[in-house]
C-alpha cells in the first residue's frame, strides 16, 4: 500500500519541487518603461527615463504614504519627496536596473537627477535622468542598452520595440534590438532585450 501511495504521489512531489523556485521567482511587480537617449555635441549621452507601475504595486506604495491609499488624489510635493526616499533612492545600488555595456564592460551611473512621480488612472509613474559616471562618446564604439531586474522580482517591459529611443542627436545613429542570450533570467526561461546604439 505504501509503495502504491509513493508511486502515485511521486509525480506530484516532483512537480512541486521543480516549480517551487519558479513560483518564488515570478514577477511581483510589473513596470513599463520608456528610455529616451539625448546625445550632446561632444558625444556624451543622458538617459531620460519614464517608468509606469501596475495598479497593485502603485496601491501598495501609496499605502505607505496615505492612510487610505487614495489613488485619485494627485501626489503632493511632500509625498513625492517621501516616495523618493522610501522607494527610489535605494535603486542606485542596482544601477536603476539599467544595463549599458561598452567595449570595456558595463557603465556606472551618477545618482539619478530630476526625479518626479505622478499618479494617472491609478498607476504610479517615475521620471528621472541618468548620466554615466565617466564621459562616454557614443561615436567611439557601439553601446548596448537594456533594463532588467536580475532577480526577476520586477518585470521591466519596454514601451516600444526597442529598449531605447533617440530623442536628440547631432549624429547619425542606428538602433538594433536582439535578445541577450548571455543573460538568462528566471532559470533561463527569459532573455531580456538589448538595443545596440551605433553612431557616426
N, C-alpha and C positions, 0 to 999 in steps of 0.2 A: 504493500500500500504506500509506504513512504517513498519507495523508488518511483512509483507511478506519479505521486504528487510532485516530486522533484522534477521528473521528466516533463510534466505538464507546465510547471512553473518556471522552468529554466528559460524559455524564450522571453517571458515577461520580465524576468530578472535581468537578462542580458540587455533587453531594450531599455530598461530603466537606467542601468549603469552607463549605457552608451549615450543616452540622450540627456542625462542629468547635467553634464557640463554644458551642453548646448542650451539647455533651459536657463542655466545661470548666466550664460554669456550673451543671450539675445538682447537686443537694444531695449533700454528702458526709456530712452529719450530720443525723439526724432527732431531733426532740425534741417531746414532748407537754407542753403547759403548762396550768396551772390558775391563774387570777388572780382572787383574791377582793378586793373593794373593801370597806374598812372606813371608814365616814364618821363623823366626830365631830359633836358638838353645834354646833360652830362652822362646819360645812360643809366643813372640810378633810378630805382623804382620805389613806389609805395603801393600797398595793398589797401583798398577801401572795401571793407567787409560789411555785409548785412546778413544777419542770421535771424531766422524766424522759427520759433519752437512750437511744438504741438500744444494743443489746448490743455492736456492733462499736466504736462510739466509746467506750463505757464501758470496754471491754477495753483500748483504746489509751491512755486516760488512766491506767488502773491500771498500765499498763506503765511509766509514768514514776514511779510510786510504789513499786512492788513488783517484785522481781526476776523473779517468775514470773506476775505479774498474777493472783493468786488471787482469783477473783470470788466465792468463797463466804465468805471471811473478812470480817467487818464492818470498817468503817473506824475506825481509831483517831483520837483527837483530834489527834494529831500529823499523821496523814495528811490529815485534813480541813483543817487549817491550811495544809499544803503545797499541797493542791489549790486552796485559795482563792487562793494566791499565783500559781500557775502557770496556772490555767485559769478564774479567775473575776474577779479584780480588774481585769484589762485590759478587761473588758466595760463598765466605767464610761465609757470614751471613746465607746462606741456607744450609750449610754443604756440598756444592758442589753437592747437590741433593743426596748424599749418605746417606743411612739409614742402620746403623749396630746396631742391638739390641742384648744385652747380658742379663744376669739374672737380672741386675739392671736397665735395660732400655736402651734407645738409647745412643750410644757413641758419644763423641765430638771429633773433629779432630784439629790437629795443622794446621796452614796455609800451603797450598799446596807448595810443592817444585818441582824443576826440570821442571818448565813449559816450553813447546816449542809448536810452532804452525807451520803448513806447509800447502801448497796447493798441491792438487793432483787431476787432472781431474776435476777441477772446484769446488772441495769440500774442505772446511776448516777442519783441524783436530787439536785437542789439545792432548797433552800428559802431564801427571803430576803424582806426587806421593803424597799419603795421608798417614798419620800416626796418630793413636789415640792419643789424648791429654794425656791420662793416660795409663800406661802399661796394656796390656790385654793378658793374657796367654790363648791361644786357647785350651789348654788341660783341663782347669778347667771347662768349660761349653760350650755347643754349641752356635754358633753365627748365627744370620740371617742377610743376606746381600741383599740389593736392591737399586735401583736407580730410583727415580721418582721426578717429579715436582708436588707438591700438587695442584697447580692451573691448571695443565694440559696445560699450555701455551706451554711448551716444552714436546714433546712426546719422552721419552727415550726408546730405543729398544735394548735389548741385542743382541750381535753378534752371540751368541750360544744358546744352550738350557738352560743353567744355567746363572745366573746373574754374577757369578764369575768363574774363573778357577784357579787351583792351579799351580803356576809356580815353586815354590820351597818350600819344607817342609821336615824337618828331621823326621817327624812323619807320622803315618798312618792316613790319613784323608778321609772323605767321603763327598759327596755333595748330597743334596736332595732339589729339587725345587718344589714349590707349589704357588698357588695364595694366596695373603694376603687378606683374606676376611675381616679383621679388618680395612683395609684402602681403602674405596671406593673412586674412582676418577670419575670425570665427572658425578656427580649426581648418583653415584652407577652403572654406566654403564661399568666401567673399574676397575679391581682389579689387581694391579701390582704384578709381580712375585717376590718372595723372595727365596733365596737359603740358606739352613742351612748347615753350616760347622761344622763337628764334627771331632775332632782329639783325638787320643790316643797315 
